[in-house]
Amino acid sequence: MAVSERRGLGLGSPAEWRPWLLLLLLLGGSSGRIHRLTLTGEKRADIQLNSFGFYTNGSLEVDLSLLRLGCQNTEEKAPLVGFSLTRVRSGSIRSYSNRDSHECPLRKNSSSLLVLFLINTKDLQVQVRKYGEQKKLFISAGLLPESPSEPGLPKSEHMVTPKVDHAGTTAAPDKAKSKPTGSQGDRQGVSVKDQELVLGLGHLNNSYNFSFHVVIGSRAEEGQYNLNFHNCDNLVPGREQPFDITVMIREKNPEGYLSAAEIPLFKLYMVMSACFLGAGIFWVSILCKNTYNVFKIHWLMAALTFTKSVSLLFHSINYYFINSQGHPIEGLAVMHYITHLLKGALLFITIALIGSGWAFVKYVLSDKEKKIFGIVIPLQVLANVAYIVIESREEGASDYGIWKEILFLVDLICCGTILFPVVWSIRHLQDASGTDGKVAVNLAKLKLFRHYYVMVICYIYFTRIIAILLRVVVPFQWQWLYQLLVEGSTLAFFVLTGYKFQPARDNPYLQLPQEDEEEMQIEQVMTDSGFREGLSKVNKTASGRELL
């Protein structure tokens, strides 16, 4: 399964990494915009297959190569199995997410922008019903040709071809025996059926198959479309019948295989990768100029910045190949997953270390702080597992929704956990601010810690809450602003953190305590943790650095 793919935390020997890298390679080939989903023994009544933003002349192709149903009610006349294609007002909202769980969307005479593909296994036909004003949404049987003679001219809805099953025999011909379209259909108005198109349904060895394609014919039909599969026989709890389904979905816009909101992401991630790279180079130059005030965590911050840049670079390259080929290059996808894992782990570890004051004002972590890292690191591994599963699995997979919820929950837990070291440091400085001889330094450190606490809160707020709200409310073609806000907020957080904790002599955070005060702090920490053996006094130079 896709669960344990990517441990590449840098722990263990290279031989221990190989199984995870092999699993990553297996996962890399399943992501893309040409979707192939195979489900066996499925019992869900509603399967959310995909969501895609289409521009004019964009196309959706669906090839249902196998549908094997369980025991069917022979007395049931109304079609209870089929697809629904819904245009939604915003890309993150499912059209039927708020409906009654026992309500069959295939029976619903809806006034929304909806297309139903009702599979009639008795008459071996698929009835297409369109609701709402969708005059330029062209639907035809079969898949689009590889090299159409007139790519800019969509096929007419009456150009219907017969469906041939896998045995080589022609199934029921696809007929357009509908109420006439055109002026008469247009006068029907909104919230009525514009037309009814009948497609042929192939039948072979107790399985059914058919294919169709949809072309967006005008700007009025542009939008975010959700494709779903429904088996209304499984709506009643306890009476579910397992079924098998194999479906191929190919979505394409005039510029490539990316959705409308994903088209700008190649350039966005490339530009942000260059920004993080420039910030990392500038940070390293500062470290080289202030050698005597540089600590280990400063280099950890540099490693985080460069890792973030490399991760965005691979992400950008992945989108380039997805747009041109419909799927990413496996090796590049694996590199993106590895760098994404390292970036996530380094980010939360660095934030927690800065908040705890490690390497700046003390060299030993307390027991409470060690427990924080014992929680954050495994949760980050789990979050990255969930991310890779989501990226590599099809949306209609049975465990897709579970992993998406795990990622959201674990990410929130990590964001809340890393705030504890900052809060503890603030409380410690508040208690020590009244001590004789340390009032000015402690108050300056307290002020800086409070600023850092606000920075972390704002970073979490913008990247987790505001960004999600923005993704819901903006139009489908502007949903890339979600990624822009996340990456822009991350870059601003990195820059502000570097500015606040840069290796400067006048930085109150870097003003190490005097020798007697440091001995008392180390003794207190070691007393609390129970490890006092092996301590030795460390001499310091005038600049406060250790003499090794």
C-alpha positions in Angstrom: 0.0 0.0 0.0 0.9 3.6 -0.3 1.1 4.1 3.5 4.7 3.7 4.4 6.5 5.1 1.5 8.8 7.7 2.4 10.7 7.6 5.6 13.7 9.4 4.1 14.4 11.3 7.3 18.1 10.7 6.9 18.0 8.1 9.8 19.6 4.7 9.5 21.9 3.2 6.9 21.4 3.5 3.1 20.4 -0.2 3.0 17.4 0.7 5.3 16.3 3.4 2.8 16.1 1.2 -0.2 12.6 -0.3 0.6 11.1 3.2 1.1 12.7 4.5 -2.2 11.3 1.5 -4.1 7.9 2.2 -2.7 8.2 5.8 -3.7 9.1 4.8 -7.2 6.0 2.6 -7.4 3.8 5.5 -6.2 5.3 8.1 -8.6 3.8 6.7 -11.7 0.2 6.8 -10.5 -0.2 10.6 -10.2 -1.0 12.9 -13.1 -3.9 14.2 -15.0 -4.6 11.0 -17.0 -6.4 9.0 -14.3 -6.8 5.3 -14.2 -8.9 3.9 -11.3 -9.7 0.3 -10.6 -11.9 -0.7 -7.7 -12.9 -4.2 -6.7 -15.5 -5.1 -4.2 -16.5 -1.5 -3.8 -19.6 -0.7 -1.7 -19.7 3.0 -1.6 -22.8 4.7 -3.1 -21.0 7.8 -4.1 -17.4 7.9 -5.5 -15.8 11.3 -6.1 -13.7 10.6 -9.2 -12.2 14.0 -9.9 -12.5 17.8 -10.0 -11.0 19.9 -12.8 -11.2 23.5 -14.0 -11.9 23.8 -17.7 -11.4 26.7 -20.1 -13.0 27.0 -23.5 -12.2 24.1 -25.8 -11.2 22.0 -22.8 -12.2 18.4 -23.0 -13.1 15.6 -20.6 -12.9 12.0 -21.8 -14.2 9.0 -19.8 -13.7 5.4 -20.7 -15.6 3.0 -18.5 -13.9 -0.2 -19.6 -15.5 -2.4 -16.9 -18.5 -2.2 -14.7 -19.6 -5.4 -12.9 -22.5 -5.0 -10.6 -23.7 -7.2 -7.8 -27.1 -8.7 -7.5 -29.6 -6.4 -9.1 -33.3 -5.9 -8.4 -35.0 -7.0 -11.6 -38.2 -5.2 -10.8 -36.5 -1.8 -10.6 -37.1 0.3 -13.7 -35.4 3.6 -12.9 -31.6 3.7 -13.5 -29.8 3.6 -10.3 -26.2 3.5 -11.6 -24.4 6.2 -13.5 -22.1 9.3 -13.6 -22.9 12.9 -12.7 -21.0 15.9 -14.0 -21.6 19.1 -12.0 -20.3 22.6 -12.5 -19.8 24.2 -9.1 -19.5 27.9 -8.2 -16.2 27.4 -6.4 -13.8 24.6 -6.9 -13.5 23.3 -3.4 -17.2 22.6 -2.8 -18.8 19.4 -3.8 -22.2 19.7 -5.5 -23.8 17.1 -3.3 -21.8 17.4 -0.1 -24.7 18.8 1.8 -27.5 16.6 0.4 -29.3 13.8 2.3 -27.1 10.7 2.5 -30.1 8.6 1.5 -31.0 10.7 -1.5 -30.0 9.4 -4.9 -28.6 12.2 -7.1 -29.6 10.2 -10.3 -33.2 10.5 -9.5 -33.0 14.2 -8.7 -34.6 16.6 -11.2 -32.2 19.4 -10.3 -32.2 23.0 -11.5 -28.4 23.3 -11.0 -25.8 22.9 -13.8 -25.9 19.2 -13.9 -25.4 16.4 -16.5 -26.4 12.8 -15.6 -25.3 9.7 -17.4 -27.9 7.1 -16.4 -26.8 3.5 -17.1 -29.7 1.2 -18.1 -28.4 -2.3 -18.0 -31.7 -3.8 -19.3 -31.9 -1.9 -22.6 -28.0 -1.6 -22.9 -28.1 2.1 -23.2 -26.9 5.2 -21.4 -29.3 8.1 -21.1 -27.7 11.6 -20.9 -29.8 14.3 -19.2 -28.7 17.9 -19.0 -30.2 20.3 -16.5 -29.7 24.0 -16.5 -28.6 26.4 -19.3 -25.6 24.6 -20.9 -26.0 25.4 -24.5 -22.4 24.9 -25.5 -21.5 21.9 -23.5 -21.0 19.3 -26.3 -21.4 15.6 -25.3 -20.6 12.8 -27.7 -20.0 9.0 -27.5 -16.5 7.6 -27.7 -13.1 9.2 -27.0 -11.6 12.1 -28.9 -9.3 11.2 -31.8 -5.6 11.4 -31.1 -5.0 14.0 -33.9 -8.3 15.6 -34.7 -8.6 17.2 -38.2 -10.1 20.4 -36.7 -8.9 20.7 -33.1 -10.6 24.0 -32.6 -14.0 22.8 -33.7 -15.8 20.6 -31.2 -17.8 17.6 -32.4 -21.6 18.1 -32.7 -23.8 16.4 -30.1 -25.5 14.5 -33.0 -22.3 13.0 -34.3 -22.7 9.7 -32.4 -20.7 6.6 -33.2 -21.6 3.0 -32.2 -19.8 1.5 -29.3 -17.8 -1.7 -29.9 -17.4 -4.0 -26.9 -14.2 -6.0 -26.2 -15.5 -9.0 -28.1 -15.5 -7.1 -31.4 -19.2 -6.9 -31.8 -21.2 -3.7 -32.1 -23.3 -3.0 -29.1 -26.5 -1.0 -29.1 -25.9 1.9 -31.4 -25.6 5.3 -29.8 -28.7 7.2 -30.8 -29.6 10.8 -30.4 -33.2 10.1 -30.1 -33.9 13.3 -28.2 -36.1 16.2 -28.1 -34.7 18.5 -30.8 -32.0 20.8 -29.7 -31.3 24.2 -31.2 -33.8 27.0 -31.0 -36.6 24.9 -29.5 -34.3 23.5 -26.8 -32.9 26.9 -26.1 -36.4 28.3 -25.5 -36.8 25.7 -22.7 -34.9 28.0 -20.4 -33.0 27.2 -17.2 -33.9 24.4 -14.8 -35.4 22.2 -17.5 -33.9 19.4 -19.5 -32.3 20.9 -22.6 -32.1 17.6 -24.4 -31.7 13.8 -24.0 -29.0 11.9 -25.7 -28.8 8.1 -25.7 -25.4 6.3 -25.9 -24.8 2.6 -26.5 -23.8 0.4 -23.6 -21.5 -2.6 -24.3 -22.0 -5.9 -22.6 -19.5 -8.7 -22.2 -19.3 -11.5 -19.6 -21.6 -9.8 -17.0 -19.7 -6.5 -17.3 -20.6 -3.3 -19.1 -18.6 -0.7 -20.8 -19.0 2.6 -22.7 -17.1 5.9 -23.2 -18.0 9.5 -23.8 -16.3 12.9 -24.1 -17.4 16.4 -23.2 -16.1 19.6 -24.9 -16.4 23.0 -23.3 -17.7 25.1 -26.3 -17.8 28.6 -25.0 -16.7 30.9 -22.1 -20.2 30.6 -20.6 -19.5 26.9 -19.9 -16.1 27.4 -18.3 -15.8 26.5 -14.7 -14.9 23.8 -12.1 -16.5 20.5 -12.9 -16.8 17.6 -10.5 -17.2 14.0 -12.0 -18.8 11.5 -9.7 -20.0 7.9 -9.9 -23.1 6.8 -8.1 -24.5 3.4 -7.3 -27.8 4.2 -5.6 -28.5 0.6 -4.8 -25.9 0.9 -2.0 -27.5 3.9 -0.3 -29.5 1.7 2.2 -27.2 0.6 5.1 -26.8 -3.1 5.4 -28.0 -3.8 1.8 -24.8 -2.8 0.0 -23.8 -5.0 -3.0 -20.1 -5.0 -4.0 -19.3 -4.0 -7.5 -16.2 -3.7 -9.6 -15.3 -0.7 -11.8 -12.4 0.3 -14.0 -12.4 3.8 -15.5 -10.0 6.0 -17.3 -10.4 9.8 -17.1 -8.5 12.2 -19.3 -8.9 15.9 -18.8 -7.3 18.6 -20.9 -7.3 22.3 -21.4 -6.0 24.0 -24.6 -2.7 24.7 -23.0 -2.1 21.2 -21.6 -3.3 18.6 -19.0 -3.3 21.0 -16.0 -6.5 22.3 -14.5 -7.2 26.0 -14.8 -6.0 26.7 -11.3 -2.8 24.7 -11.8 -1.6 26.3 -15.1 0.3 29.1 -13.3 1.9 26.8 -10.7 4.9 25.9 -12.9 6.0 29.5 -13.1 5.0 30.3 -9.5 7.0 27.5 -8.0 10.0 28.2 -10.2 10.0 31.9 -9.1 9.5 31.0 -5.5 12.3 28.5 -5.7 14.6 31.2 -7.0 13.5 33.5 -4.2 14.3 30.9 -1.5 17.6 30.1 -3.2 18.5 33.8 -3.2 17.5 34.1 0.5 19.6 31.1 1.3 22.7 32.5 -0.4 22.2 35.9 1.3 21.9 34.1 4.7 25.1 32.1 4.2 26.9 35.3 3.2 25.8 36.8 6.5 27.0 33.8 8.4 30.4 33.9 6.7 30.8 37.6 7.7 29.9 37.0 11.4 31.9 33.8 12.1 32.2 34.4 15.9 28.5 34.9 16.4 27.3 31.9 14.4 25.8 28.9 16.1 24.8 25.5 14.8 21.1 26.4 14.4 22.1 29.2 12.0 23.4 26.6 9.6 20.3 24.5 10.2 18.2 27.5 9.1 20.4 27.7 6.0 19.8 24.0 5.3 16.1 24.5 5.6 16.1 27.4 3.1 18.0 25.5 0.5 15.9 22.4 1.0 12.8 24.4 0.5 14.2 25.8 -2.7 15.0 22.4 -4.1 11.6 21.0 -3.1 9.9 23.8 -5.0 12.1 23.3 -8.0 11.2 19.6 -8.3 7.5 20.5 -7.7 7.7 23.0 -10.6 9.3 20.5 -12.9 6.6 17.9 -12.0 3.9 20.4 -13.1 5.8 21.0 -16.3 5.8 17.3 -17.3 2.2 16.8 -16.1 1.1 19.7 -18.3 2.9 18.3 -21.4 2.5 14.5 -20.9 -0.4 14.1 -18.4 1.9 12.5 -15.8 5.1 13.3 -14.0 8.5 11.7 -14.4 8.9 9.0 -11.7 12.4 9.9 -10.6 11.6 13.6 -10.3 8.4 12.8 -8.4 10.4 10.7 -5.9 13.0 13.5 -5.5 10.1 15.9 -4.8 8.7 13.6 -2.1 12.1 13.2 -0.4 12.8 16.9 -0.4 9.3 17.7 0.8 9.8 15.3 3.7 13.1 16.8 4.6 11.7 20.3 4.3 8.7 19.6 6.6 10.9 17.9 9.2 13.5 20.7 9.2 10.8 23.4 9.4 9.1 22.2 12.5 12.4 21.2 14.2 14.0 24.6 13.5 10.9 26.5 14.8 10.9 24.4 18.0 14.7 24.8 18.5 14.6 28.5 18.1 11.6 28.7 20.4 13.4 26.7 23.1 16.6 28.8 22.8 18.8 25.8 22.0 22.4 26.7 21.0 21.6 30.4 21.6 21.1 30.7 25.3 21.5 27.1 26.4 23.1 23.9 25.1 20.9 21.2 26.7 17.2 20.7 26.2 14.9 20.0 29.1 12.8 16.9 29.4 9.7 18.8 28.4 11.4 20.1 25.2 12.7 16.6 24.4 9.1 15.3 24.6 8.0 18.0 22.1 10.6 16.7 19.6 9.5 13.2 20.3 6.0 14.1 19.3 6.7 16.5 16.4 9.2 14.3 14.4 6.9 11.2 14.3 3.9 13.3 13.4 5.8 14.9 10.6 6.7 11.5 9.2 3.0 10.6 9.4 2.0 13.9 7.7 4.5 13.3 4.9 3.2 9.7 4.5 -0.3 11.2 4.1 0.9 13.8 1.7 2.6 11.3 -0.6 -0.4 9.0 -0.5 -2.7 11.8 -1.4 -0.4 12.9 -4.3 0.1 9.5 -5.6 -3.4 8.0 -5.3 -6.5 8.7 -7.3 -9.2 10.8 -5.7 -11.7 8.0 -6.1 -9.6 5.5 -4.1 -11.3 4.1 -1.0 -8.7 5.4 1.5 -8.1 8.8 -0.2 -10.5 10.7 2.1 -9.1 9.1 5.2 -5.5 10.1 4.4 -6.6 13.6 3.5 -8.2 13.9 7.0 -5.1 12.5 8.6 -2.9 15.0 6.9 -5.1 17.9 8.0 -5.4 16.7 11.6 -1.7 15.9 12.0 -0.6 19.2 10.5 -2.8 21.1 13.0 -1.4 19.1 15.9 2.2 19.8 14.8 1.4 23.5 14.4 0.0 23.6 17.9 2.8 21.6 19.4 5.7 23.8 18.2 4.2 26.7 20.1 4.9 25.2 23.5 8.6 25.8 23.6 8.1 29.4 22.8 5.5 29.8 25.5 7.7 28.1 28.0 10.6 30.4 27.1 8.4 33.4 27.5 7.3 32.3 31.0 10.9 31.6 32.0 12.0 35.0 30.9 9.0 36.6 32.7 10.0 34.9 35.9 13.6 35.9 35.6 13.0 39.5 34.5 13.0 40.8 38.1 16.3 39.2 39.0 19.0 41.7 39.9 21.5 42.5 37.2 19.5 40.8 34.4 16.5 43.0 34.0 17.5 44.8 30.8 18.8 41.6 29.0 15.8 39.5 30.1 13.3 42.1 29.0 14.9 42.5 25.6 14.9 38.7 25.2 11.3 38.6 26.4 10.2 41.2 23.8 12.0 39.2 21.1 10.3 35.9 22.1 6.9 37.6 22.1 7.6 38.9 18.6 8.6 35.4 17.5 5.5 33.9 19.1 3.3 36.4 17.1 5.3 35.5 13.9 4.6 31.8 14.4 0.9 32.4 15.0 0.6 34.6 11.9 2.5 32.0 9.8 0.1 29.2 10.9 -2.9 31.5 10.5 -2.1 32.6 7.0 -0.9 29.2 5.6 -3.6 27.0 7.3 -6.7 29.1 7.7 -6.7 32.2 5.5 -5.3 30.2 2.6 -8.1 27.6 2.8 -10.8 30.3 3.0 -9.2 31.9 0.0 -9.3 28.7 -1.9 -13.0 28.3 -1.2 -14.2 31.8 -2.1 -12.1 32.7 -5.2 -13.2 31.8 -8.7 -11.9 28.5 -10.2 -9.2 30.1 -12.4 -7.8 32.1 -9.4 -7.4 29.3 -7.0 -3.6 29.3 -7.6 -3.6 32.3 -5.2 -3.9 29.7 -2.5 -0.4 28.4 -3.3 0.9 32.0 -3.8 -0.3 33.0 -0.3 1.2 29.9 1.3 4.6 30.2 -0.4 4.7 34.0 0.1 3.8 33.7 3.8 6.5 31.0 4.2 9.1 33.3 2.5 8.1 36.2 4.7 8.3 34.0 7.8 11.8 32.8 6.8 13.0 36.4 6.2 11.6 37.8 9.4 13.0 34.9 11.4 16.4 35.4 9.9 16.3 39.1 10.6 15.3 38.6 14.2 17.9 36.0 15.0 20.7 37.0 12.7 24.3 36.6 14.1 24.8 40.2 15.3 26.6 41.3 18.5 23.8 43.6 19.5 21.1 40.9 19.1 19.7 40.4 22.6 18.8 36.8 21.8 22.4 36.0 21.2 23.8 37.7 24.3 24.8 34.6 26.3 24.5 34.7 30.0 27.5 35.2 32.2 29.5 32.2 33.3 27.9 31.8 36.8 24.5 32.3 35.3 25.2 29.7 32.6 26.4 27.2 35.2 23.2 27.6 37.2 21.1 27.1 34.1 22.9 24.0 33.0 22.8 22.6 36.5 19.1 23.2 36.8 18.4 21.5 33.4 20.6 18.6 34.2 19.0 18.2 37.7 15.6 18.2 36.1 16.6 15.6 33.5 18.6 13.4 35.9 21.8 13.6 33.9 24.6 15.3 35.8 27.4 12.9 35.1 30.2 14.0 32.8 29.7 17.8 33.0 32.7 19.8 32.5 33.2 23.6 32.7 33.6 25.3 29.3 35.9 28.3 29.1 34.8 31.2 26.9 36.5 33.9 25.0 35.7 37.6 25.3 33.2 37.2 22.5 31.3 34.5 24.3 32.3 31.6 22.0 33.4 28.3 23.2 37.1 27.4 23.3 37.3 23.9 21.8 
